[in-house]
Amino acid sequence: MEKKIIPADSHSHSNQSPDGENTLREMVLRAAELGIRHYTVTDHLEINKFYDEEFPYEEPVKQSSLLVPQLKNEFSDKIDIHYGVELGQPVHDPDLTERMLNSYDFEFIIGSCHMVKGWDDFYYLDYKKTDPYQILRLYFEELLEMARWGKFDVLGHLTYPLRYIEGDFGIKIDMDIYKDIITDIFKSLIKNGMGIEINTSGLREKIGVTLPDEAFVKMYRKLGGEIITVGSDAHCTDDLGKRISEGIALAKKCGFDKIYYYNRRIPVAINI
């Protein structure tokens, strides 16, 4: 049987992230086996956790900056590899963020928010004791601050907290409440030449939808958004490339005729 080609997976993590399971080499080998044409590794760089003792980020980032170019050369005839990063909470310490962005040749930067100022990661919060509407308001305010700051390429998993609020806790959120601020986020991203991702991790988790889902991908498109990437957000080889075809189908359904991957911070179109 002919191997099915996966055009791109633009969001994944190796064990150079605190929550990744497999080595960079293992991730690349699996991506090549799966037929992923353009593969981008985007290990975590959590700015507000940068100096934490349990996972000091400087050394893993430095190691990846050396390992990825070696793997690009070694596997150049099998797969197109790109060196990215998932930049978490960049506005919590802008000076540190600037230093890291100026020190490493990231080809692709996903801007993400996994926790808002003064709160723990959304993964750890108990939404029966914490008001999810308050958390979401703070979250979208921080995303707007990030979009206006504008020093990344694509906004990661717009509806990330819903993975836990709706998926794990079963609390249904009226997202119409946040329509205005999400509109402002999209407008800022578009103005600054940035895009969003369709993160397919939700399709293999309890929430059962992409992050963001169809409604918000359509909203982004209606506002004039053009740049969209698709990523599995895999943290192990088993999840690489998962549900990417569905993410691409969603992009097409929402009016996109292209998805993108990034090469040296430049978006490269793939017709779909």
BELCORCOR-V354979 format. One record per helix or strand of 3 or more residues. SS is the DSSP state (a for helix, b for strand). FROM is the first residue (numbers start at 0). TO is the last residue. If there is no record, write none. Layout:
# BELCORCOR-V354979
SS:FROM:TO, SS:FROM:TO
This chain:
# BELCORCOR-V354979
b:5:8, a:23:33, b:35:45, a:46:48, a:52:54, a:56:73, b:79:87, a:89:91, a:93:102, b:107:111, a:121:123, a:131:148, a:161:164, a:174:190, b:194:198, a:199:203, a:213:221, b:227:230, a:236:238, a:243:252, b:257:262, b:265:270
